[in-house]
Amino acid sequence: MFQKDFFKITGFYTVAIIAMFYLCWIMLVAALPEAHLNLVQTLSTAFGINLPDDMPITAQTEAKTAAIILIIAIMSIGLVVLNVFFSAIITARFIRPRVKLLTSARGVLSATWNAETPYVLVRMSNFYNADLVDVKLDAVLAVEETRLIDGKEDQFRSYMPIESFTPRHILVMSQKMPWSIAVPGDMYVGNSLNKNYHFRPGKPVTHSFSPGRKAVKIKRSLQILIQGTDARSYSSFVVSREIPIDTQDGETYTLHLHKGAFKSLPLHIEDAGELEQYV
C-alpha cells in the first residue's frame, strides 16, 4: 500500500515544515527581542493549544518543556502524513478516471476473416460513462517455458512485441460500441534472443528458445496494453489485459482460444456479457 516515494515525499515535507517554522521563529526572536518569545508558547499559539496560565515555562521545567515540544512535533508530523496520504487518495480516486474498458476473457481463433490466415480475435468495448479519445494499443506475445537444464527444471519468461495487429490507434472510442482486436494467427515474431519465432496457435508448440534445451511445459498468452484519454476529465488512463492462448505439457497440447467466431453484435450493446458470446 505504501511505496518508497510516499515516505520520501512525506519525510521531505515534514523536514521542510519544521525548518520553515524554526526559521520563522528565529527571525521573530531577532526582530522582536523585547517580546521574549518562547518556543513552547510559539508552538502552542500556532497550533491553538491553550496551556495553563499558571504553568511555568522556564528553565526549571526543562523536562516538561521538552515533552511538550515532542508531543507537538509528533502531532504536526502526524498531520503532515495524513495530509499527504489523503491528498494522494483524493488525487487517485477523483482526478484519475475510473475507466471501465472491458475485453472478452477468452479469445477466438477464427479463419472467417481470411481463409488462408487465421486471426486471434479479442472483443473490446467501452462501458465507461464517457467517450475515450486517442486510444492506443500495444500487444506482446508472452511465452513462459519450463525447461530441463542438466536434469533440473528452469523457468524462463519471454516477451515478443507484435506489430501486425489492428487496431493500433482508435481516435474516438464511443460508449458501448464493440471492437475486435485482431492478431494474425500465423506469423513470425521475435526479440533479442529469438529472431524468428513462429507463432501459430492451434498447432503443437515445438519451438524452444535456446538450442539444446528442451521445454517440457510451455504457456503462451497475449498481453494487451490500452492507453488513452477520458474525454470528460481530460485525464489519462492505462488498462492492461492478458488473454490465455495455449499450453503444452509434454506431448499434451491445449488450446485456450475458442475455435470459431464471435457472435455478430450491433453497433451499440447494453450488456458486457455480450462480449463473451461465440458461434
C-alpha positions in Angstrom: 0.0 0.0 0.0 2.8 2.4 0.9 5.6 3.0 -1.5 9.1 4.4 -1.1 8.2 7.6 -2.8 5.4 8.2 -0.2 7.9 8.0 2.7 10.4 10.2 0.8 7.8 12.9 0.0 6.3 12.8 3.5 9.8 13.0 5.1 10.8 15.9 2.9 7.5 17.6 3.6 7.9 17.2 7.3 11.5 18.4 7.4 10.6 21.4 5.2 7.8 22.4 7.5 9.9 22.1 10.7 12.8 24.0 9.1 10.4 26.7 7.9 8.8 27.1 11.3 12.1 27.2 13.1 13.5 29.7 10.7 10.4 32.0 11.2 10.8 31.7 15.0 14.5 32.6 14.8 13.6 35.6 12.6 10.8 36.7 15.0 13.2 36.4 18.0 15.8 38.5 16.2 13.2 41.1 15.1 11.4 41.4 18.4 13.9 40.7 21.2 11.7 42.7 23.6 8.9 40.2 23.2 10.9 37.4 24.8 9.3 34.8 22.6 9.4 31.3 24.0 9.4 28.3 21.6 6.8 26.4 23.5 4.5 29.4 23.7 5.0 30.0 20.0 4.2 26.3 19.1 1.1 26.3 21.4 -0.1 29.5 19.7 0.5 28.2 16.2 -1.5 25.0 16.9 -4.2 26.7 19.0 -3.2 24.9 22.2 -4.2 26.7 25.4 -1.6 25.9 28.0 -2.5 26.7 31.7 -1.6 30.2 32.7 0.0 29.0 35.9 2.2 26.6 34.1 5.8 27.8 34.4 7.6 27.7 31.1 11.1 28.4 32.3 14.5 26.6 32.5 13.4 24.9 35.8 10.9 22.8 33.8 13.2 21.6 31.0 11.8 18.0 31.0 8.2 19.2 30.8 9.1 21.7 28.1 10.9 19.0 26.1 7.9 16.7 26.4 5.5 19.4 25.2 7.8 20.1 22.2 7.9 16.4 21.4 4.2 16.0 21.6 3.5 19.0 19.4 6.2 17.7 16.9 4.6 14.2 16.8 1.2 15.8 16.3 2.5 18.0 13.5 4.2 15.1 11.7 1.0 13.1 12.0 -0.9 15.9 10.4 1.6 16.1 7.6 1.4 12.3 7.0 -2.4 12.4 6.9 -2.4 15.4 4.6 0.0 13.7 2.1 -1.8 10.4 2.3 -5.4 11.6 1.9 -4.3 14.1 -0.8 -2.9 11.1 -2.7 -6.1 9.2 -2.3 -8.2 12.1 -3.5 -6.0 12.6 -6.5 -6.1 8.9 -7.4 -9.8 8.4 -6.9 -11.3 11.7 -8.2 -8.8 13.1 -10.7 -7.7 9.8 -12.4 -10.7 8.4 -14.3 -12.0 5.0 -13.2 -12.4 3.8 -16.8 -14.5 0.7 -17.4 -12.9 -0.6 -20.6 -13.7 -4.3 -20.9 -12.4 -7.1 -23.1 -13.6 -10.7 -23.5 -11.9 -13.0 -21.1 -11.4 -15.5 -23.9 -10.1 -15.0 -27.4 -11.2 -16.6 -30.6 -9.1 -18.4 -33.2 -11.0 -17.5 -36.4 -10.5 -18.2 -40.1 -13.6 -16.4 -41.2 -11.8 -13.1 -42.0 -9.2 -14.8 -44.1 -9.3 -18.4 -45.0 -5.6 -18.7 -45.6 -4.5 -16.7 -42.5 -6.3 -17.4 -39.1 -6.7 -14.5 -36.7 -6.7 -14.4 -32.9 -9.6 -12.1 -32.0 -10.4 -10.3 -28.7 -13.6 -8.3 -28.2 -13.4 -5.0 -26.5 -15.8 -2.2 -25.5 -16.0 1.0 -23.5 -18.6 0.8 -20.7 -17.4 4.0 -19.1 -20.0 6.8 -19.0 -17.9 9.0 -21.3 -16.1 8.7 -24.6 -12.4 7.7 -24.7 -10.2 9.5 -27.2 -6.7 9.0 -28.6 -6.8 5.3 -27.6 -3.5 3.4 -28.4 -2.9 -0.3 -28.1 0.2 -2.3 -27.7 0.4 -6.1 -27.7 3.1 -8.7 -26.9 3.2 -12.5 -27.0 4.3 -13.7 -23.6 5.8 -17.2 -23.5 6.6 -19.0 -20.3 8.7 -22.1 -20.5 9.7 -24.7 -18.1 12.9 -26.3 -19.5 15.3 -29.1 -18.4 18.9 -28.0 -17.9 21.2 -30.7 -16.6 18.2 -32.7 -15.4 16.8 -29.7 -13.4 13.8 -27.6 -14.3 14.3 -24.0 -15.1 11.6 -21.4 -15.8 12.0 -18.7 -18.3 9.6 -16.0 -19.5 10.0 -14.0 -22.7 8.1 -11.2 -24.4 7.9 -10.7 -28.1 6.3 -7.5 -29.5 3.5 -7.9 -32.0 3.4 -5.2 -34.7 0.9 -6.5 -37.3 -2.3 -6.3 -35.3 -5.3 -4.0 -35.6 -6.4 -1.5 -34.4 -3.3 0.2 -33.2 -5.0 3.5 -32.7 -8.6 4.5 -32.1 -9.4 8.2 -32.4 -12.7 8.1 -30.5 -14.0 5.0 -28.6 -17.7 5.7 -28.2 -19.6 4.3 -25.3 -20.7 0.6 -25.6 -19.5 0.1 -29.1 -17.9 -3.3 -29.7 -14.4 -3.5 -31.2 -12.3 -6.5 -32.3 -8.6 -6.7 -31.7 -7.2 -8.9 -34.5 -3.8 -10.5 -34.2 -2.5 -12.7 -37.1 -2.6 -16.4 -36.0 0.3 -17.4 -38.4 3.3 -15.0 -38.2 6.9 -14.7 -37.1 7.8 -12.6 -34.1 11.0 -12.1 -32.2 13.1 -10.4 -29.6 16.8 -10.1 -28.8 17.0 -13.9 -28.2 14.8 -15.2 -30.9 14.7 -13.6 -34.3 12.1 -15.9 -36.0 9.7 -17.4 -33.5 6.8 -19.0 -35.4 3.5 -18.1 -33.7 0.8 -20.5 -34.9 -1.8 -21.3 -32.2 -3.8 -24.4 -32.8 -0.7 -26.4 -33.7 1.6 -28.2 -31.1 4.3 -25.9 -29.8 7.7 -27.3 -31.0 9.8 -24.2 -30.5 12.5 -23.8 -27.9 14.1 -20.5 -27.2 17.6 -21.9 -26.7 19.2 -24.6 -28.8 19.9 -27.8 -26.9 17.4 -27.0 -24.2 14.2 -28.9 -24.1 11.0 -27.2 -23.0 8.8 -29.7 -21.0 6.0 -27.2 -20.5 5.0 -24.0 -22.4 2.4 -21.5 -21.6 1.6 -18.7 -24.0 -0.7 -15.6 -23.6 -1.5 -12.4 -25.3 -0.8 -9.3 -23.2 -2.6 -6.1 -24.3 -1.9 -2.5 -23.0 -4.5 0.1 -23.7 -3.8 3.8 -23.1 -5.9 6.9 -23.8 -7.7 10.0 -22.5 -11.0 10.4 -20.8 -12.9 13.0 -22.9 -14.8 14.2 -19.9 -12.0 14.9 -17.4 -9.1 15.1 -19.9 -7.2 12.6 -17.7 -5.1 9.7 -19.0 -5.8 6.1 -18.3 -3.9 2.8 -18.7 -5.6 -0.6 -18.8 -3.8 -4.0 -19.2 -5.4 -7.3 -20.2 -4.0 -10.9 -20.5 -5.7 -13.4 -22.8 -4.5 -17.0 -22.5 -3.5 -18.6 -25.8 -2.4 -22.2 -25.3 -0.3 -24.6 -23.2 1.7 -27.6 -23.9 2.7 -30.1 -21.2 5.0 -32.7 -22.7 3.1 -34.1 -25.7 -0.3 -32.8 -24.5 -1.4 -29.6 -26.3 -4.3 -27.5 -25.1 -5.8 -24.5 -27.0 -7.5 -22.0 -24.7 -8.9 -20.0 -27.6 -12.4 -20.7 -29.0 -12.2 -22.1 -32.5 -14.9 -20.4 -34.5 -16.0 -16.8 -34.3 -17.6 -14.2 -32.1 -21.3 -13.7 -32.4 -22.3 -10.8 -34.6 -23.2 -7.7 -32.5 -24.9 -4.4 -33.3 -23.0 -1.1 -33.2 -24.3 -0.5 -29.7 -24.6 -3.1 -26.9 -26.1 -2.9 -23.4 -24.7 -5.9 -21.6 -21.0 -6.6 -21.1 -21.8 -10.3 -21.3 -22.4 -9.9 -25.0 -18.6 -9.7 -25.4 -18.4 -13.4 -24.4 -20.8 -14.8 -27.0 -19.3 -17.2 -29.5 -20.5 -19.2 -32.5 
